[in-house]
Amino acid sequence: MNRCNVIAISNQKGGVGKSTTAVNLGVGLARLGHRVLIVDSDPQSDATCCLGWPDTDSMDITLATMLERVMEDEPFEATEGILHHDEGVDLMPANIELSAMEMMLVTTMSREHTMKQWLDKAKQNYDYVFIDCMPSLGMITINALTAADQVIIPVQSHYLPAKGMTQLVKTINKVKRQVNPRLKIGGILLTLVDGRTNIARMMTAEIHANYSGTIPIFKTAIPLAVSAAETSMTGKSLFSYDRTSKVAQAYAALAKEVDDNAKTRAKAKAGLSR
């Protein structure tokens, strides 16, 4: 694969599995032989902690550092501050300093493109970049959508998380129209699915009924599992923590599905360019 795929993982609703998906989908693709960078763009730094760096306040260089250098028009090394995890993924970490960027970006020239200016250099060494977005539709998330080629939307199969997806889709379409015409929705990813409950089955069916045919829905769904919560405290992915678990197997299947979709798009684009 010659071209880097930049994928934002976004939903303004918290607790739907964005960071878990960014980490485990990233590691899943690394296990398939790809070079993967995970960008933590959430001041809560869940992805950073999940990968084994819990003391985020002591970090000298984070995503906020790089965004500030772009805003101040200072020179920067794109790989500076990137951490290397022993499961084959790299990480640009985040900490609470990223919260201040929201206000700073408001007065910045070409403010939507700040993250893209850094990432366009940083992504050169990777096949996939996953941007773990904060649970909001603020300026940092707009920056992530501007830098991305596509968006994966994790949705918990409950009523309120599914209902909130409407505003996110509107925001994605607005970014596509006004800032980033190449942006696509890569798919809705059903997460934390408890197949034993009627509400989960009903909401899964409703999401398919409402969006199938207009927005892709991944064939793979991520089941609810205790191991997914436990692994966030270990600094390991689900593959290292319990690779036989249903949720680890689901993320392995999702990685293959995402990779197959990318290969299909690349072949189609190559065919059109002939």
LUMTORKOL-286313 format. One record per residue (C-alpha): residue in three letters; x, y, z. Coordinates in steps of 0.001 Angstrom, whole numbers, padded with zeros to 6 digits, always signed. Each point is the difference from the previous one (the first is absolute). Layout:
LUMTORKOL-286313
alaXYZ;...
END
This chain:
LUMTORKOL-286313
met+000000+000000+000000;asn+001616+003222-001170;arg-002311+002639+001414;cys-000566+000698+003686;asn-003602-000368+001161;val-000890+002626+002614;ile-003052-001044+001991;ala-001706+002063+002706;ile-001907-001945+002633;ser-002692+002380+001118;asn-003238+000290+001929;gln-000914+002921+002234;lys-001517-002497+002430;gly+002490-001287+002560;gly+000300-003611+001089;val-000643-001594-003391;gly+003427-001597-000376;lys+001930+002559-002070;ser+003337-000430+001768;thr-000393-003764+000295;thr-000685-000125-003726;ala+002924+002278-000902;val+002448-002109+002020;asn-001223-003463-000925;leu-000789+000705-003632;gly+003449+001571-000286;val+001724-002999+001577;gly-002149-002342-002104;leu+001286+001653-003183;ala+003570-000039+001315;arg-000419-003760+000462;leu-000878-000146-003709;gly+003358+001581-000794;his-000983+003661-000321;arg+001754+003047+001399;val-002469+001724+002328;leu-000055+003328+001822;ile-002637+000762+002640;val-000594+003700+000668;asp-001628+000749+003344;ser-001980+003214-000509;asp-001950-000193+003271;pro+001211+002000+003053;gln-001225-002898+002166;ser+002830-002002-001667;asp-001770-003373+000182;ala+001876-001462-002974;thr+003317+001155+001486;cys-000828-001664+003320;cys-001282-003168-001689;leu+003342-000416-001738;gly+001925+000230+003257;trp+000828+003673+000564;pro-002280+001023+002903;asp+002148+002895+001268;thr-001010+002326-002805;asp+000539+003222+001973;ser+003759-000597+000088;met+000336-000308-003784;asp+002126+002687-001621;ile-001353-000466-003541;thr-003610-000840-000857;leu-002434+000783-002803;ala-000600+003403+001623;thr+003715+000795-000393;met-000075-000759-003720;leu-003234+001938-000606;glu+001437+003012+001805;arg+003139-000117-002152;val-002141+000000-003137;met-002093+002901+001320;glu+003130+002000+000875;asp+001492-000857-003415;glu+003031-001563+001692;pro+002077-002758-001663;phe-000638-003519+001246;glu+001104-003572-000508;ala-003116-001986-000858;thr+001177-003084+001912;glu+000920+001907+003157;gly-001906-001223+003047;ile-001303-003178-001655;leu+000191-002975+002375;his+000602-003605-001038;his-002083-002810+001510;asp+001324-003542+000129;glu-003080-001323-001853;gly+001087+001746-003176;val-001985+003252+000072;asp+001240+003552+000495;leu-001790+002651+002042;met-000176+003762+000030;pro-001196+000504+003580;ala-002335+002594+001475;asn-000483+001593+003389;ile-002099+002708+001622;glu+001969+002723-001833;leu-002043-000842-003085;ser-003048+001606+001653;ala+001607+003432-000388;met+000344-000558-003740;glu-003764+000358-000525;met+000100+003700+000881;met+003341+000632-001695;leu-001207-001493-003275;val-002955+002386-000180;thr+002312+002926-000841;thr+002436-001983-002169;met+000261+000535-003748;ser-001225-003073-001943;arg-000979-001401+003378;glu-001687-003157-001340;his+003247-001081-001704;thr+002379+000219+002983;met+000057-003716+000799;lys+000169-000851-003705;gln+003129+002122-000436;trp+001795-002091+002626;leu-001516-003323-001053;asp+000780+000442-003705;lys+003675-000273+000995;ala-000398-002582+002776;lys-002047-002458-002052;gln+002698-000549-002632;asn+001384-003036+001881;tyr-003351-001746+000531;asp-002646-002045-001784;tyr-002722+000922+002489;val-000559+002898+002383;phe-002837-000150+002529;ile-001070+003227+001697;asp-001775-000664+003286;cys-002381+002975+000295;met-001307+001607+003155;pro-003724-000365+000831;ser-000995+003369-001457;leu-000388+001731-003343;gly+002347+002860+000874;met+002958+001427-001901;ile+002385-002883+000783;thr-002506-002494-001429;ile-000539+002222-003053;asn+003782-000043-000452;ala-000019-003802+000154;leu-002770-000198-002614;thr+001892+002432-002224;ala+003137-002139+000218;ala-001828-003294-000580;asp-000902-001933-003121;gln-002876-001729+001749;val-001839-000311+003292;ile-000916-003086+001984;ile-002978+000657+002288;pro-000174-002324+003015;val-003594-000247+001219;gln-001204-001860+003045;ser-003188-001924-000704;his-002052+002052+002474;tyr-002617+002654-000719;leu+001792+003207+001049;pro+003411-000695-001617;ala-001731-000970-003242;lys-002206+003106+000067;gly+003020+002294+000446;met+001593-001251-003204;thr-002222+002275-002116;gln+001889+003157+001030;leu+003360-001644-000669;val-001051-000984-003527;lys-001105+003610-000626;thr+003383+001276+001213;ile+001896-002481-002184;asn-002036+001068-003047;lys+000638+003678+000791;val+003764-000593+000269;lys-000142-001909-003291;arg-001812+002862-001757;gln+002015+002887+001419;val+003471-001252+000931;asn+000858-003574-000999;pro-001757-001254-003147;arg+001809-003364+000102;leu-001485-000898+003419;lys-002198-003101+000052;ile-001769-001986+002688;gly+001882-003277+000097;gly-002750-001638+001986;ile-002112-000228+003118;leu+001544-002397+002502;leu-002369-001573+002508;thr+001792-000289+003355;leu-000702-001338+003475;val-002654-002251-001503;asp-001737-002149+002585;gly-001875-002484-002156;arg-001893-001317+003033;thr-002114+003160+000358;asn-003061+000950-002017;ile+000999+003686-000127;ala+003362-000850-001612;arg-001692-002150-002634;met-002655+002656-000644;met+002517+002846-000331;thr+002285-002068-002230;ala-002957-000712-002292;glu-001047+003686+000068;ile+003490+001221-000936;his+000071-002417-002935;ala-003506+001094-001043;asn+000795+003730+000231;tyr+003486+000110-001489;ser+000537-003108-002126;gly+000301+001122-003608;thr+001035+003562+000900;ile+002866-000539+002461;pro+002148-003158+000062;ile-000397-002192+003067;phe+002855-002317+000889;lys-000827-003688-000123;thr+002063-000429+003151;ala-001623+001062+003273;ile+001952+000313+003244;pro-001563-001982+002860;leu-000258+001170+003589;ala+002774-001615+002053;val+001630+000551+003382;ser+003435-000554-001540;ala-000347+003195-002064;ala-000272+002071+003186;glu+002710-001943+001813;thr+002603+000357-002734;ser-000072+003811+000170;met+001880-000228+003310;thr+002738-002302-001291;gly+001604+002041-002773;lys-000672-002846-002420;ser-002444-000654-002792;leu-002665-002669+000229;phe+002183-002196-002188;ser+002714-000125+002662;tyr-002384-000006+002945;asp-002376-002746-001173;arg+000234-000812-003696;thr-002539-002834+000336;ser-002760+002327+001215;lys-002971+000744-002244;val+000794+003711-000040;ala+003630-000604-001070;gln-001225-002268-002780;ala-002499+002681-001023;tyr+002733+002644-000268;ala+002125-002413-002049;ala-002959-000449-002371;leu-000565+003773-000093;ala+003666+000614-000877;lys-000302-002370-002936;glu-003265+001622-001096;val+001505+003504+000138;asp+003086-001187-001891;asp-002063-001796-002657;asn-002127+003141-000477;ala+003150+002108-000415;lys+001383-002390-002602;thr-003311+000042-001896;arg-000012+003823-000060;ala+003631+000089-001127;lys-000711-002417-002874;ala-003068+001991-001056;lys+001979+003254+000044;ala+002823-001591-002000;gly-002546-001211-002557;leu-001520+003471-000362;ser+003409+001613-000505;arg+000886-002214-002964;
END
